[in-house]
Structures are given as C-alpha cells and as structure tokens.
C-alpha cells in the first residue's frame, strides 16, 4: 500500500486500441460468471449467502401469495443447500421461446412470474436477478417440480442444462427424503452447490441463515420454516402466529419494557398491507427494523419516513390532549420519542420500487402517506384505551428531551473547543501528513506506552495514532450528554472530525481506515468491545461504510536468533516451533509471550501490526441489525440476568480462554 494515489498516463501502450473489435457480447449466463459481484454484491461470505436468499425468497413469495404454508431448508454435509416448499411449483409447460418454462426461469436473466404477468400480486421486487444467477454460480443444481401430480426434473452444471426437462414419477418420488408428516401435493425443490471457483468461501453460516429464516417466519404468520444442518446434526423450526408482535417481543426479550404488550397496527389500504408493532424499553437506543415484501430495507425508505412522522405526531397529539404535556412545554422531537423504541415495520405492496441492486431502500412515494395514516390511527387508539402506557412513554420522552438539550450543549462545546483552539486536535494525537481521508489511517491504541511505540513505528505519511489510557465509558449505559463529557471520548470525537449522533457527517470524517489496536488478552478485548459499542451506538455510519477495523497483534514471538516468527495464539505458536524444528533450529528456540503492546518495540509493532504488507486487519461488519442490537444490549446493558444467561449458554463454544 502506498500513501499516494496511483496516476496512470493517458497515452495507451501499443496494442491497447479501443475499437469495434474489442466490444464483447456475453451470451446467456456467461456475464454472471464473468462479473459475479455485479449480481450478488460480492464473492465473499455475504455473496455466498445471497444465493440462499434468492432461492428462499422464491418460496417466501409463494407464502405471501397464500399458496404455500411450509418451507424446509437443509445444509447438507457435502456443502449443498436444499430448499423445498409446498407452493404451486414452477410452471413446466412450453414457453414462447420454445423451451420449458422451468428451463427459462433457471437459464435466462430477468425471467419469472414477477414482471406483471399476474403470477404474483406481492413479491420481493424486480431488482434481484433471481434463481438464474444462483444456477450460474453453482457447480451443480437440480430442480424438482411437483405439479398436477407429476414430478418434473432438470439438472444443470454452471448454468447450463445437462438434459432437457423430463417427467419422472409423481408425489411419492417428489417427497422422498422429506419429513414423513409433510404430504406435498405440489411445490418446488431446489438443490445447489456453490461453485468454489466463484467464491472466496463456501462455508455457510448456521447463525446467519437461522436469523434470516426466523425473520421471514415472523413476517409471515402461520408459515412454518424448518432449518436443518447435517454438518452438525442441528435443527430449528420457526412458526409464529403473532407476526411482527412476536418479533418485537423477541427483540425486547432481554430488556425491561415500559408496557407488557406491544402496540400493534395492521391494515390494508389501496392494496398495500401495513403491519407495525412497537414497544418501548428502558434503554437509550432506537431499534427499528423495516421490511418491504419481506426484504429488510436496512437504509429505510418511505415506509420508515411515514412511521416516524406518525410516531412523533400521534404522541404529541395524545400528550397535549391528555394533559401529560403542558401548553408551556415545547413539542417532543422525533429523536425524543424514539429513545428506547423497538419497532418492526412490514409493508407488502404490488409494485415495490427499491433504490439500488441491494434493495436497501424503499422508494414508493405513496407508501409514506399510507403508513403514516395507519400508524397514527393505531397509536392514538391504543393510548386512549391504555392511558398508563401513554404516560410512561411521554415521561421517558420528556427525560430524553432534557438529556438531548444537555447533549446539544456538550456537543457544541466539543465542536467549539476544537475550532477555537486554532483548529487544534487532541494533544495526544500524532496526526499524519496525508489530508485525503481515503488515504489516511487512524490507530486508536490502548495505553500511552503502546501509543509511544506506535507513534515511532508508524509511517507518518498516512498513519495517525491516538493513544487511549484506561477503560473508556460504557456508552450502552449512558445518554449522549454524559458520553460527550467523558475525557476519554471527547478527544476521539474531535480527532475524527465528523461530529456524533444525529449531527454526524460522514463527509467530514478525517480517516477512512480506523483501526482499533489493543492487547491480545481479556482486558484488551474488553477495551475493544467498549470502543465497538461506542461506534455502533453513536457513529454507525463508520461501520456501515466499512471504515472500522480490528487489528490482530501477535501474542507470541518465536525466534532462533536470526529467524523470527510471530503467532497470534497457542496454535500458531506451536506450529512455528514445529516449522523451526524441521529446519533444524531447535538448539536455541526462544518463545516470548507479549503481556501487552507496550512490550513491543516500534520495529516489532510496525512489522506485525501496522505494516500494510504484513498486518492482518479484520473489517467490522453488521450482518444482522436486530441480532447486533440484542448482543450489545445484553452484554453491555444494565441488567445482569440476561448477560449471565447469555454467558452460560455460549460458554460451551469457547475454545481458547485467556485469563
């Protein structure tokens, strides 16, 4: 890695002519295999699991059309994934192209029953390119359709049909190997193996798939979903009659809630189904999950805008009407009424318009007004029938308003202090020479001693260092005003330069690679966790943009005088000793265990942890917002019981505990 951007000459080399002959047309699914990331986002674990979502979503669409009641998903021991449903089954008749409709769906991009042909009133939208992409990126795929009492089969290899669609048996053969109690008379069965040539990993995550399927079961009450993993002989079943109300209860299950029963609203307006459940807890964070046609719209959209407007308007209206909020007091802001809120918003509509290939944001303008009207009526009705719930919510919001004002003053002080002192940065910050954020790195280092080594060992052209001494404030237990008054957090906010909370501006962030560097022990892990909690709660955009990293400093140094190896754990240490033994160097092998980063000299710290050519950085990502919120609340919150239960339940998974 270099600190300066690479500049190329505009004059091409001989043979680099751009002519008509250089224009290529990729036929069929060749384009998918040529540029897989254009279709599934990436070829890492996220892209791998996108294959599962594409197949499962087809079955979910059948459930939303009320023609399927069960879905089975199996991760086989050999790495294949199988998805079975009891829907209508993909049509197998002759298509206008002359091929079987089953083959067209699996070999032609943008082919399916969701393009206005009447196959689906509600589906996951038109931006996903569907099962044909899964086929293209699988080394093998088999599709079995049970329809009109007959079983139809076709096999594929890397997107190409091995044989034409053929009829083979009936319901008995189609249901072979399934739960004997499940008597399907129709449906689709898909079995695929991801192509290892296309992906960085082909190891499926049980937790990730289970979380996604649980969400789908919540959003489609009455749908039974079973997940099996033959690799570890594990099984889970998901079935919820309560819908999104059960979902909210699940999200709040380890928190103290202000009311025992969530507020639930459900209505169909002009063909658009709106279902919302919300409940307040005694925490400070907002956790709102939004879905459109079962797709988690992580960037929100018109349905979230409508919900937030309804929440603020209805609570202020009820508070004035009930006298809970006096005429002298100002209206509660949206930020005030969302403190401690847990909500699930689910809309289902005929023609969803998503922004971007990843369907991260809903853009249908009419949805905002529909959701706002439905939610406003529902909240007002609930509070009129349950005034005690309303008083508790308003009291919490008023407390939040007072804390918000204190936080505003503290935030202004932080910004003003940074500006008035000659644009001064924190005294402990050793800044870099580079001014382009995309080329700049900030190491947040545990302790002054390690900070000193990092400052000496860094490449000052593009690497900045900010030492942090002692353990910082646990922000999960504190409002923003207290966070900003912390002498450990305030310098960090000033150094990053982008503000905090609602005023955070990603465009002003001074570093696009923020690296958390702490000791490779329990205390170091605790400090990293406190920092992760801070970024997740107050600067989530840093994580969403892929700018936050965890460093991996070594725990051991194994040397023979001239040869030195570093190891992050006991396994790597033992491996290094064996390798040196094979080289005949064991008359003088020494093993040093680093008690902390401070024991490393600047050269060692650079070589192991800061040199872009040799270091290991782990990018911090949030795979599931609901699960992440629950983990932070459980492990970093006030309540001891949920944390104790979590530790007891997860203790058996621990393989290497450093105490």
C-alpha positions as CSV (number, residue, x, y, z in Angstrom):
1,X,0.0,0.0,0.0
2,X,1.2,3.5,-0.8
3,X,0.0,6.8,0.7
4,X,-0.3,8.5,-2.7
5,X,-2.9,7.6,-5.3
6,X,-1.6,5.8,-8.4
7,X,-1.6,8.0,-11.5
8,X,-1.6,6.5,-15.0
9,X,-0.6,8.1,-18.3
10,X,-3.5,8.9,-20.6
11,X,-1.4,7.5,-23.5
12,X,-2.0,3.8,-24.0
13,X,0.6,1.2,-25.0
14,X,0.8,-0.4,-28.4
15,X,-1.9,-3.0,-28.8
16,X,-4.3,-1.2,-26.4
17,X,-6.5,0.2,-29.1
18,X,-10.2,0.6,-28.3
19,X,-12.0,-0.4,-31.5
20,X,-15.2,-2.1,-32.6
21,X,-13.5,-5.4,-32.4
22,X,-12.9,-5.0,-28.6
23,X,-16.7,-4.9,-27.9
24,X,-17.9,-8.2,-26.5
25,X,-21.4,-9.6,-26.0
26,X,-21.7,-12.2,-23.3
27,X,-24.4,-14.6,-24.1
28,X,-26.7,-16.4,-21.6
29,X,-25.3,-16.6,-18.0
30,X,-21.7,-16.0,-19.1
31,X,-21.9,-12.4,-17.9
32,X,-22.8,-13.6,-14.4
33,X,-19.7,-15.8,-14.1
34,X,-17.6,-13.1,-15.7
35,X,-18.7,-10.4,-13.2
36,X,-20.4,-12.2,-10.3
37,X,-20.2,-9.2,-7.9
38,X,-22.4,-7.1,-10.2
39,X,-25.2,-9.6,-9.5
40,X,-24.7,-10.7,-5.9
41,X,-22.7,-7.8,-4.5
42,X,-19.5,-9.7,-3.6
43,X,-17.9,-13.1,-3.8
44,X,-17.2,-13.3,0.0
45,X,-19.5,-14.8,2.6
46,X,-22.1,-12.2,2.0
47,X,-22.4,-13.0,-1.7
48,X,-22.4,-16.7,-0.9
49,X,-25.4,-16.4,1.3
50,X,-27.2,-14.3,-1.3
51,X,-27.6,-17.5,-3.2
52,X,-29.6,-18.9,-0.4
53,X,-31.7,-15.8,-0.1
54,X,-32.6,-15.8,-3.8
55,X,-33.9,-19.4,-3.7
56,X,-35.6,-19.0,-0.3
57,X,-37.3,-15.7,-1.4
58,X,-39.0,-17.5,-4.3
59,X,-40.6,-19.9,-1.7
60,X,-41.4,-16.9,0.5
61,X,-43.2,-15.3,-2.4
62,X,-45.4,-18.3,-2.6
63,X,-46.2,-18.0,1.1
64,X,-47.1,-14.3,0.6
65,X,-49.4,-15.4,-2.2
66,X,-51.1,-17.7,0.3
67,X,-50.3,-20.8,-1.7
68,X,-47.5,-22.2,0.5
69,X,-47.5,-23.0,4.2
70,X,-44.2,-24.6,4.7
71,X,-40.5,-24.3,3.7
72,X,-37.7,-26.7,4.5
73,X,-34.1,-25.5,4.2
74,X,-31.2,-28.0,4.6
75,X,-27.5,-27.5,4.7
76,X,-26.1,-30.9,3.6
77,X,-22.9,-32.4,4.9
78,X,-21.3,-32.2,1.5
79,X,-21.9,-28.4,1.2
80,X,-25.0,-28.4,-0.9
81,X,-28.1,-26.4,0.1
82,X,-31.6,-27.7,-0.4
83,X,-34.8,-25.6,-0.3
84,X,-38.3,-27.2,-0.5
85,X,-41.7,-25.6,-0.4
86,X,-45.3,-26.7,-0.9
87,X,-46.3,-23.9,-3.3
88,X,-47.7,-24.1,-6.7
89,X,-44.5,-25.4,-8.3
90,X,-42.7,-23.6,-11.2
91,X,-44.6,-24.0,-14.5
92,X,-43.1,-26.6,-16.7
93,X,-45.1,-26.2,-19.9
94,X,-43.6,-24.9,-23.2
95,X,-42.7,-21.2,-23.1
96,X,-43.0,-18.9,-26.1
97,X,-39.2,-19.3,-26.6
98,X,-39.8,-23.0,-27.4
99,X,-38.2,-24.2,-24.2
100,X,-39.8,-25.4,-21.0
101,X,-40.8,-22.5,-18.7
102,X,-38.8,-24.3,-15.9
103,X,-35.6,-24.1,-18.0
104,X,-36.2,-20.5,-19.0
105,X,-36.6,-19.4,-15.3
106,X,-33.2,-21.0,-14.5
107,X,-31.2,-20.1,-17.5
108,X,-32.4,-16.6,-18.6
109,X,-31.8,-13.4,-16.6
110,X,-34.9,-11.4,-15.6
111,X,-37.3,-14.3,-16.4
112,X,-40.0,-15.2,-13.9
113,X,-43.6,-14.7,-12.8
114,X,-43.0,-11.3,-11.1
115,X,-43.0,-9.0,-14.1
116,X,-46.6,-8.0,-14.3
117,X,-47.8,-11.3,-15.8
118,X,-50.2,-12.0,-12.9
119,X,-48.1,-14.7,-11.3
120,X,-47.7,-12.7,-8.1
121,X,-49.6,-9.8,-6.6
122,X,-46.8,-9.3,-4.0
123,X,-43.2,-10.4,-4.3
124,X,-39.6,-9.4,-3.4
125,X,-39.5,-6.9,-6.3
126,X,-37.8,-6.9,-9.7
127,X,-34.2,-5.7,-8.8
128,X,-33.0,-9.2,-7.7
129,X,-31.9,-11.3,-10.7
130,X,-33.1,-14.4,-9.0
131,X,-32.5,-18.1,-9.3
132,X,-30.8,-18.0,-12.7
133,X,-27.9,-16.2,-11.1
134,X,-27.7,-19.0,-8.4
135,X,-27.7,-21.5,-11.2
136,X,-24.8,-19.7,-13.0
137,X,-22.7,-19.5,-9.8
138,X,-23.3,-23.2,-8.8
139,X,-21.2,-26.0,-9.9
140,X,-24.3,-28.1,-10.0
141,X,-28.0,-27.6,-9.5
142,X,-31.1,-29.8,-9.5
143,X,-34.7,-28.6,-9.6
144,X,-37.6,-30.8,-9.0
145,X,-41.2,-29.5,-9.5
146,X,-44.3,-31.3,-8.2
147,X,-47.2,-30.0,-10.2
148,X,-50.5,-31.6,-11.3
149,X,-49.5,-34.8,-9.5
150,X,-46.4,-35.2,-11.7
151,X,-42.7,-34.7,-10.9
152,X,-40.6,-32.8,-13.3
153,X,-36.7,-32.7,-13.1
154,X,-33.8,-30.8,-14.6
155,X,-30.1,-30.8,-13.8
156,X,-27.6,-28.0,-14.5
157,X,-23.9,-27.5,-14.4
158,X,-22.6,-23.9,-14.0
159,X,-25.8,-22.6,-15.5
160,X,-26.1,-24.9,-18.5
161,X,-28.8,-27.6,-18.6
162,X,-27.4,-31.2,-18.6
163,X,-30.5,-32.6,-20.0
164,X,-34.0,-31.3,-21.1
165,X,-36.8,-31.0,-18.5
166,X,-38.2,-34.5,-18.0
167,X,-41.1,-36.0,-16.2
168,X,-40.1,-38.6,-13.7
169,X,-42.5,-40.1,-11.2
170,X,-45.1,-38.3,-9.0
171,X,-45.7,-37.2,-5.5
172,X,-44.1,-40.2,-3.9
173,X,-40.8,-39.6,-5.6
174,X,-41.0,-35.8,-5.1
175,X,-41.5,-36.2,-1.3
176,X,-38.8,-38.8,-0.9
177,X,-36.4,-37.9,2.0
178,X,-38.7,-35.2,3.5
179,X,-40.5,-35.2,6.8
180,X,-43.0,-38.2,6.5
181,X,-45.7,-36.0,8.1
182,X,-45.4,-33.5,5.2
183,X,-47.6,-34.6,2.4
184,X,-47.0,-32.2,-0.5
185,X,-49.3,-32.3,-3.5
186,X,-47.3,-29.5,-5.3
187,X,-44.2,-27.4,-4.8
188,X,-40.6,-26.8,-5.8
189,X,-37.4,-28.5,-4.6
190,X,-34.0,-26.8,-5.4
191,X,-30.7,-28.4,-4.6
192,X,-27.5,-26.4,-5.4
193,X,-23.7,-26.5,-4.7
194,X,-21.9,-23.1,-4.8
195,X,-19.0,-23.1,-7.3
196,X,-15.7,-22.9,-5.4
197,X,-14.2,-21.2,-8.5
198,X,-16.6,-18.3,-7.9
199,X,-16.4,-17.7,-4.1
200,X,-13.8,-16.9,-1.6
201,X,-15.5,-19.3,0.9
202,X,-18.3,-21.9,0.5
203,X,-18.8,-22.3,4.2
204,X,-22.4,-21.5,5.1
205,X,-23.2,-19.8,8.4
206,X,-25.9,-21.5,10.5
207,X,-26.5,-18.4,12.6
208,X,-26.9,-16.1,9.6
209,X,-29.3,-18.4,7.8
210,X,-31.3,-19.1,11.0
211,X,-31.6,-15.4,11.7
212,X,-32.9,-14.7,8.2
213,X,-35.4,-17.6,8.3
214,X,-36.7,-16.5,11.8
215,X,-37.4,-13.0,10.4
216,X,-39.3,-14.5,7.5
217,X,-41.4,-16.6,9.8
218,X,-42.2,-13.5,11.9
219,X,-43.2,-11.5,8.9
220,X,-45.5,-14.3,7.5
221,X,-47.5,-15.5,10.4
222,X,-48.7,-19.0,10.0
223,X,-45.7,-20.0,7.8
224,X,-43.7,-23.0,9.1
225,X,-40.0,-22.9,8.3
226,X,-37.6,-25.7,9.2
227,X,-33.8,-25.4,9.1
228,X,-31.6,-28.4,9.3
229,X,-27.8,-28.5,9.2
230,X,-26.4,-32.0,8.6
231,X,-22.9,-30.9,9.2
232,X,-23.5,-30.6,12.9
233,X,-26.8,-32.5,13.2
234,X,-28.8,-29.4,14.2
235,X,-32.4,-28.4,13.6
236,X,-34.6,-25.4,14.3
237,X,-38.3,-24.8,13.5
238,X,-39.8,-21.3,13.2
239,X,-43.6,-20.7,13.4
240,X,-45.2,-17.6,14.8
241,X,-48.9,-16.8,14.9
242,X,-48.3,-13.4,16.4
243,X,-46.4,-12.0,13.4
244,X,-44.5,-8.8,14.0
245,X,-45.8,-8.5,17.5
246,X,-44.0,-11.7,18.4
247,X,-40.9,-10.3,16.6
248,X,-40.9,-7.2,18.8
249,X,-41.3,-9.3,21.9
250,X,-38.4,-11.4,20.7
251,X,-36.2,-8.3,20.2
252,X,-37.1,-7.0,23.7
253,X,-37.0,-10.3,25.5
254,X,-33.8,-9.4,27.5
255,X,-34.9,-5.8,28.3
256,X,-37.2,-4.2,30.8
257,X,-40.2,-2.8,28.8
258,X,-42.4,0.1,29.7
259,X,-45.6,-1.9,28.9
260,X,-46.3,-5.6,28.8
261,X,-48.0,-5.6,25.4
262,X,-46.6,-4.0,22.2
263,X,-48.7,-1.6,20.2
264,X,-49.9,-3.4,17.1
265,X,-51.4,-1.9,14.0
266,X,-52.5,-3.9,10.9
267,X,-54.5,-2.7,7.9
268,X,-54.7,-3.0,4.1
269,X,-55.1,0.3,2.3
270,X,-55.5,0.5,-1.5
271,X,-53.9,-2.9,-1.9
272,X,-50.9,-2.1,0.4
273,X,-50.7,-4.2,3.6
274,X,-49.2,-2.4,6.6
275,X,-48.3,-4.2,9.8
276,X,-46.4,-2.4,12.6
277,X,-45.6,-3.4,16.1
278,X,-43.7,-1.2,18.6
279,X,-42.7,-1.3,22.3
280,X,-40.5,0.8,24.5
281,X,-37.8,-0.4,26.8
282,X,-35.7,1.3,29.5
283,X,-32.7,1.7,27.3
284,X,-31.5,4.6,25.2
285,X,-31.0,3.1,21.8
286,X,-33.5,3.0,18.9
287,X,-34.0,-0.3,17.2
288,X,-36.4,-0.1,14.2
289,X,-36.4,-2.9,11.6
290,X,-38.2,-2.2,8.4
291,X,-39.3,-4.7,5.7
292,X,-40.9,-4.3,2.3
293,X,-42.2,-7.6,0.8
294,X,-40.1,-9.5,3.4
295,X,-36.9,-7.7,2.3
296,X,-35.0,-6.0,5.1
297,X,-34.6,-2.4,3.9
298,X,-31.7,-1.5,6.0
299,X,-31.5,2.0,4.6
300,X,-35.2,2.7,5.4
301,X,-37.3,4.4,2.8
302,X,-40.8,5.9,2.5
303,X,-42.4,3.4,4.9
304,X,-39.9,4.3,7.7
305,X,-40.4,8.1,7.0
306,X,-44.2,7.6,7.3
307,X,-43.8,5.6,10.5
308,X,-41.5,8.2,12.1
309,X,-43.8,11.1,11.2
310,X,-46.8,9.2,12.6
311,X,-45.0,8.4,15.9
312,X,-44.0,12.0,16.6
313,X,-47.3,13.4,15.6
314,X,-49.5,10.9,17.4
315,X,-47.5,11.1,20.7
316,X,-47.5,14.9,20.8
317,X,-51.2,14.9,19.9
318,X,-52.1,12.5,22.7
319,X,-49.8,14.1,25.2
320,X,-51.5,17.5,24.6
321,X,-55.0,16.1,24.7
322,X,-54.3,14.1,27.9
323,X,-52.5,17.0,29.6
324,X,-49.3,14.9,30.0
325,X,-47.6,17.7,28.1
326,X,-48.4,21.2,29.2
327,X,-49.0,24.1,26.9
328,X,-45.8,25.8,28.1
329,X,-43.7,22.8,27.1
330,X,-42.4,22.5,23.5
331,X,-43.4,19.6,21.3
332,X,-41.3,16.4,21.7
333,X,-38.9,15.9,18.8
334,X,-38.6,12.7,16.7
335,X,-35.3,12.0,18.5
336,X,-37.0,12.3,21.9
337,X,-39.8,9.8,21.1
338,X,-37.5,7.2,19.6
339,X,-35.3,6.8,22.6
340,X,-35.7,3.2,23.8
341,X,-38.0,2.3,20.9
342,X,-38.1,-1.2,19.4
343,X,-40.3,-1.5,16.3
344,X,-40.9,-3.7,13.3
345,X,-42.4,-2.2,10.2
346,X,-43.7,-4.5,7.5
347,X,-45.3,-3.4,4.2
348,X,-46.4,-5.6,1.3
349,X,-47.2,-4.0,-2.0
350,X,-47.8,-5.0,-5.6
351,X,-45.1,-2.9,-7.3
352,X,-42.2,-2.1,-4.9
353,X,-39.6,0.3,-6.1
354,X,-36.3,-0.3,-4.5
355,X,-33.3,2.0,-4.7
356,X,-30.2,0.1,-5.9
357,X,-29.5,-3.5,-6.7
358,X,-29.3,-4.5,-3.0
359,X,-32.9,-3.4,-2.3
360,X,-31.7,-1.4,0.7
361,X,-34.3,1.4,0.5
362,X,-37.9,1.6,-0.5
363,X,-38.8,4.4,-2.8
364,X,-42.6,4.2,-3.4
365,X,-43.9,7.7,-2.6
366,X,-47.5,6.7,-1.9
367,X,-46.4,4.4,0.9
368,X,-45.3,7.2,3.2
369,X,-48.9,8.6,3.5
370,X,-50.5,5.2,3.8
371,X,-48.1,4.1,6.7
372,X,-48.4,7.5,8.4
373,X,-52.2,7.4,8.4
374,X,-52.5,3.8,9.6
375,X,-49.9,4.1,12.3
376,X,-51.3,7.4,13.6
377,X,-54.7,6.0,14.0
378,X,-53.4,2.8,15.6
379,X,-51.2,4.6,18.2
380,X,-53.9,7.1,19.2
381,X,-56.4,4.4,19.6
382,X,-54.1,2.2,21.7
383,X,-53.1,5.1,24.0
384,X,-56.7,6.2,24.5
385,X,-57.5,2.6,25.6
386,X,-54.3,2.3,27.6
387,X,-53.5,5.8,29.1
388,X,-51.0,4.4,31.6
389,X,-48.8,3.2,28.6
390,X,-49.0,6.7,27.2
391,X,-47.9,8.4,30.3
392,X,-44.9,6.2,30.7
393,X,-43.9,6.8,27.1
394,X,-44.3,10.5,27.4
395,X,-42.4,10.7,30.7
396,X,-39.5,8.8,29.1
397,X,-39.6,11.1,26.1
398,X,-39.5,14.2,28.3
399,X,-36.4,12.8,30.1
400,X,-34.9,12.2,26.7
401,X,-35.7,15.8,25.7
402,X,-33.9,17.2,28.7
403,X,-30.9,14.9,28.1
404,X,-30.9,15.9,24.4
405,X,-30.6,19.6,25.3
406,X,-27.7,18.8,27.7
407,X,-26.1,16.8,24.9
408,X,-26.5,19.6,22.4
409,X,-24.7,22.0,24.7
410,X,-21.9,19.4,25.3
411,X,-21.7,18.7,21.6
412,X,-21.5,22.4,20.8
413,X,-18.7,22.7,23.4
414,X,-16.7,19.9,21.8
415,X,-17.1,21.4,18.3
416,X,-16.4,24.9,19.5
417,X,-13.4,23.9,21.6
418,X,-11.9,22.1,18.6
419,X,-12.5,25.1,16.4
420,X,-11.5,28.0,18.7
421,X,-8.1,26.5,19.7
422,X,-6.7,27.1,16.2
423,X,-8.5,24.0,14.8
424,X,-6.5,22.2,17.4
425,X,-6.6,18.4,17.5
426,X,-6.2,16.5,20.8
427,X,-2.7,16.8,22.2
428,X,-2.1,13.1,22.3
429,X,-3.0,12.7,18.6
430,X,0.0,12.2,16.3
431,X,-1.6,13.1,13.0
432,X,-0.5,12.0,9.6
433,X,0.8,14.2,6.7
434,X,-1.9,12.9,4.3
435,X,-5.0,15.1,4.0
436,X,-7.1,12.8,1.8
437,X,-9.3,10.7,4.2
438,X,-9.4,7.9,1.7
439,X,-5.6,7.5,2.1
440,X,-5.4,8.1,5.8
441,X,-5.5,5.7,8.8
442,X,-6.1,6.3,12.5
443,X,-4.8,3.8,15.0
444,X,-6.7,4.0,18.3
445,X,-4.1,2.4,20.6
446,X,-4.5,1.1,24.2
447,X,-2.2,2.8,26.6
448,X,0.4,5.5,26.5
449,X,3.3,3.0,26.3
450,X,1.9,1.2,23.2
451,X,0.9,4.6,21.8
452,X,4.5,5.7,22.0
453,X,5.8,2.6,20.2
454,X,3.0,3.1,17.6
455,X,4.0,6.7,17.0
456,X,7.6,5.8,16.5
457,X,6.9,2.7,14.3
458,X,4.2,4.1,12.1
459,X,4.5,5.5,8.6
460,X,3.7,9.1,9.4
461,X,2.8,9.9,5.8
462,X,-0.6,8.2,6.1
463,X,-0.8,6.7,9.6
464,X,-2.1,8.7,12.7
465,X,-2.0,7.4,16.2
466,X,-4.3,8.3,19.2
467,X,-3.4,6.6,22.5
468,X,-6.2,6.0,24.9
469,X,-5.4,5.2,28.5
470,X,-7.6,3.1,30.8
471,X,-11.1,1.8,30.1
472,X,-13.5,4.2,28.4
473,X,-17.1,4.8,29.4
474,X,-19.6,2.1,28.6
475,X,-21.9,4.1,26.3
476,X,-24.6,1.5,26.5
477,X,-25.4,2.7,30.0
478,X,-25.2,6.4,29.3
479,X,-27.0,9.1,27.3
480,X,-25.2,11.3,24.9
481,X,-24.7,14.2,27.3
482,X,-22.7,12.0,29.6
483,X,-20.8,10.4,26.7
484,X,-19.6,13.8,25.4
485,X,-18.5,14.9,28.9
486,X,-16.1,11.9,29.1
487,X,-12.5,12.9,28.9
488,X,-11.7,9.7,27.0
489,X,-14.4,10.0,24.3
490,X,-14.2,13.7,23.7
491,X,-10.7,13.7,22.2
492,X,-11.7,10.8,19.9
493,X,-14.8,12.7,18.6
494,X,-12.6,15.8,17.9
495,X,-9.9,13.7,16.2
496,X,-12.4,12.1,13.8
497,X,-13.9,15.5,13.0
498,X,-17.3,14.3,11.8
499,X,-19.5,15.1,14.9
500,X,-21.5,12.5,16.7
501,X,-25.0,11.1,16.9
502,X,-27.7,12.9,14.9
503,X,-25.2,15.5,13.8
504,X,-22.6,13.0,12.5
505,X,-21.5,13.9,8.9
506,X,-19.6,11.1,7.2
507,X,-18.3,13.5,4.6
508,X,-16.2,15.2,7.3
509,X,-14.6,12.1,8.6
510,X,-10.8,12.6,8.6
511,X,-9.8,8.9,8.2
512,X,-11.4,6.1,6.2
513,X,-9.5,3.4,8.0
514,X,-10.0,3.4,11.7
515,X,-8.0,0.6,13.4
516,X,-8.6,-0.5,17.0
517,X,-5.4,-1.7,18.4
518,X,-5.4,-3.3,21.9
519,X,-3.6,-6.0,23.8
520,X,-4.2,-9.6,22.8
521,X,-5.8,-10.5,26.2
522,X,-9.0,-10.2,28.1
523,X,-8.5,-6.6,29.1
524,X,-7.7,-5.7,25.5
525,X,-10.8,-7.4,24.3
526,X,-12.8,-5.5,26.8
527,X,-11.4,-2.2,25.6
528,X,-12.1,-3.1,22.0
529,X,-15.7,-4.1,23.0
530,X,-16.2,-0.7,24.6
531,X,-15.0,1.1,21.5
532,X,-17.1,-1.1,19.3
533,X,-20.2,-0.2,21.4
534,X,-19.3,3.5,21.0
535,X,-19.1,3.3,17.2
536,X,-22.2,1.1,16.9
537,X,-24.4,3.3,19.0
538,X,-23.1,6.8,18.1
539,X,-21.3,6.5,14.7
540,X,-22.9,3.5,12.9
541,X,-22.2,5.1,9.6
542,X,-18.5,4.4,10.2
543,X,-19.3,0.6,10.4
544,X,-21.8,0.7,7.5
545,X,-19.2,2.3,5.2
546,X,-16.6,-0.3,6.1
547,X,-14.2,2.1,7.8
548,X,-13.8,0.3,11.1
549,X,-11.2,-2.4,11.6
550,X,-9.8,-4.6,14.4
551,X,-6.0,-5.2,14.5
552,X,-4.6,-8.6,15.2
553,X,-1.4,-8.2,17.3
554,X,0.5,-11.3,18.0
555,X,0.6,-13.0,21.4
556,X,3.9,-14.8,20.9
557,X,7.3,-14.2,19.4
558,X,9.2,-17.4,18.5
559,X,12.8,-16.8,17.5
560,X,16.1,-18.6,16.9
561,X,18.4,-15.6,16.8
562,X,18.3,-14.9,13.1
563,X,14.8,-16.2,12.3
564,X,11.7,-14.8,14.0
565,X,8.1,-15.8,13.7
566,X,5.1,-14.2,15.3
567,X,2.0,-16.1,16.5
568,X,-1.5,-14.8,17.4
569,X,-2.3,-17.8,19.6
570,X,-1.0,-21.1,21.0
571,X,-1.9,-23.0,17.9
572,X,0.2,-20.7,15.7
573,X,3.0,-20.7,18.3
574,X,3.2,-24.5,18.3
575,X,3.2,-24.5,14.5
576,X,6.0,-22.0,14.4
577,X,8.1,-24.1,16.8
578,X,7.5,-27.2,14.6
579,X,8.5,-25.4,11.5
580,X,11.7,-24.2,13.1
581,X,12.3,-27.7,14.4
582,X,12.1,-29.1,10.9
583,X,14.6,-26.6,9.8
584,X,17.0,-27.9,12.4
585,X,17.0,-24.7,14.5
586,X,15.7,-26.1,17.9
587,X,19.1,-26.0,19.9
588,X,18.3,-22.2,20.6
589,X,14.5,-21.5,20.1
590,X,13.1,-18.9,22.5
591,X,9.4,-18.1,23.0
592,X,8.3,-14.7,24.3
593,X,4.8,-14.1,25.3
594,X,3.8,-10.4,25.0
595,X,1.9,-9.3,28.1
596,X,0.9,-6.2,26.2
597,X,1.6,-4.0,23.2
598,X,3.9,-1.9,25.4
599,X,6.4,-4.8,25.4
600,X,6.9,-4.4,21.6
601,X,9.5,-2.0,20.3
602,X,8.5,0.2,17.4
603,X,10.1,-2.0,14.8
604,X,8.2,-5.1,16.1
605,X,4.9,-3.2,16.2
606,X,5.3,-2.0,12.7
607,X,6.3,-5.4,11.4
608,X,3.4,-7.3,13.0
609,X,0.5,-4.9,13.2
610,X,1.0,-1.7,11.2
611,X,2.8,-2.6,8.0
612,X,0.2,-2.9,5.3
613,X,2.2,-5.6,3.6
614,X,2.3,-8.0,6.6
615,X,-0.5,-7.0,9.0
616,X,-3.9,-8.6,9.5
617,X,-6.9,-6.3,9.8
618,X,-10.5,-7.5,10.4
619,X,-13.2,-5.3,9.0
620,X,-16.1,-4.8,11.4
621,X,-19.4,-5.5,9.7
622,X,-23.0,-5.9,10.9
623,X,-24.6,-8.9,9.3
624,X,-27.9,-8.6,11.1
625,X,-29.0,-5.3,12.8
626,X,-31.5,-6.9,15.1
627,X,-29.1,-9.5,16.4
628,X,-26.3,-6.9,16.8
629,X,-28.6,-4.7,18.8
630,X,-29.6,-7.6,21.0
631,X,-26.0,-8.6,21.6
632,X,-24.9,-5.1,22.6
633,X,-27.9,-4.6,24.9
634,X,-27.4,-8.0,26.5
635,X,-23.6,-7.8,27.1
636,X,-23.2,-4.1,27.8
637,X,-26.6,-3.1,29.3
638,X,-27.7,-2.7,32.9
639,X,-29.4,-6.0,33.5
640,X,-27.2,-8.8,34.9
641,X,-29.6,-11.7,34.4
642,X,-29.7,-11.7,30.6
643,X,-25.9,-11.3,30.5
644,X,-25.4,-14.2,32.8
645,X,-27.8,-16.4,30.8
646,X,-26.0,-15.5,27.6
647,X,-22.6,-16.4,29.0
648,X,-23.9,-19.7,30.4
649,X,-25.4,-20.5,27.0
650,X,-22.4,-19.6,25.0
651,X,-19.7,-20.9,27.3
652,X,-19.6,-24.3,25.7
653,X,-18.4,-22.7,22.4
654,X,-15.3,-21.3,24.0
655,X,-12.1,-22.9,22.6
656,X,-9.4,-20.7,24.0
657,X,-9.9,-18.6,27.1
658,X,-7.1,-16.4,28.2
659,X,-7.5,-15.5,31.9
